[in-house]
Amino acid sequence: PSERLVAVADILSALIGQRSYKESFPKEKTLHIIQKQSGEGLIDKTVVAVISDNFDSIMETVKERCKPVWELYHKMQDEYRRLMEQYAGTALSTSAGKTDFA
């Protein structure tokens, strides 16, 4: 069932994704973790085997398909920085600890 695939994909995303509190895990560590979890019966062994056997191809496909979103994200970050620089030093009115931009 699809929920088993989604469960492994969710774990994989958390491991390979960079977060504010952690760097992304390298391939070897990521595969070790999901293979250990599948060996313990926590996640689907078949899904993990397919991901393990095709990891590089899967990651390349994900990278290509996410590229437009990633580029848009960076454009938004650039615009945010530009606006912050533009309005830096300008008194922002606050209400209950929130700026007008909240």
N, C-alpha and C positions, 0 to 999 in steps of 0.2 A: 504493500500500500504506500501511497504517496507520503503519508505522515512519517514513515521511517526514513525516507529520503530527506524530507524537510528537517527532521531532527538532526541528521548527520550534517546537512548543509549549514544549519544554524551553528552547530559547534565549530565546523570548519571556518565559517565566517568570523566567529569570535576569535579563533586562534590566529588566523592569517591577517586579520584586520588590525591596523594601528588604532589605538585608542588614546585618549588623553592620559590615561593611567598606565599604559604599557605600549611597548613596541610590538610590531608583528612578529610572530614566531617563525623561525625558518622552516623550510619544508620538512627536514628530518624530524624536528621536534613535533611538528604538527602531525605527521604521519604516525610517529610513535604514540602520541596521546590517543588518537582515534583508534589505532590498532589495539592499544591496551584496553580501551573502553569496550571495543567489540569483543575482545577476548573475555572480558568480564560479563558479557551478556547485556551490557547497558545500551548498546546501539547495534543496529543491524550489520551483521558480518558481511553479507553480500554487497551491500551498499559501500561499506568501507573497503572491501576488496576491489571493487570497480574504481573507486576514487584513488586508491593506492596505485593501481596499475596504470591509471590514466591521469595522474595528478598534473603533470606538466601541460598536457593538452587541455585539460579542464581549466587550469589557471590562465592559460593563454586566451582561451575562448572568453572567459569572464573578463579579462583585461580589455579585450577588443570590444566587447558588448557594453562595457561600463565606460569606455572612453568618452563618449559624448556627455554623459552625466558628470564625469570627473572634470571635464573642461568647463562645463557650466558652473560647477561648484567653485572652481578657481576664479572664474570671472566674477562671481558673486563676492568672493573673499576680497578680490582686488577693489571692487566697487565699495565694499564696506570700509576698507582701509582708506580709500580716497575720501569718502564722506566723513570718516572720523577725523582725518587730517584737516579737512575743510572746516569742520565745526569745532576743532580743538580750541580750547580757550574761550569759546562762546558759552555764556551762562545758559545752562539748560534749566528750565523750570522743572521742579520736582513735585510730586504729589504722592505722599505715603511711601517715599523712598524709590519711586519709579520715575524715569525720565519720560519726556514726551514721546520718545521713540519706542517705549515698551508696548 
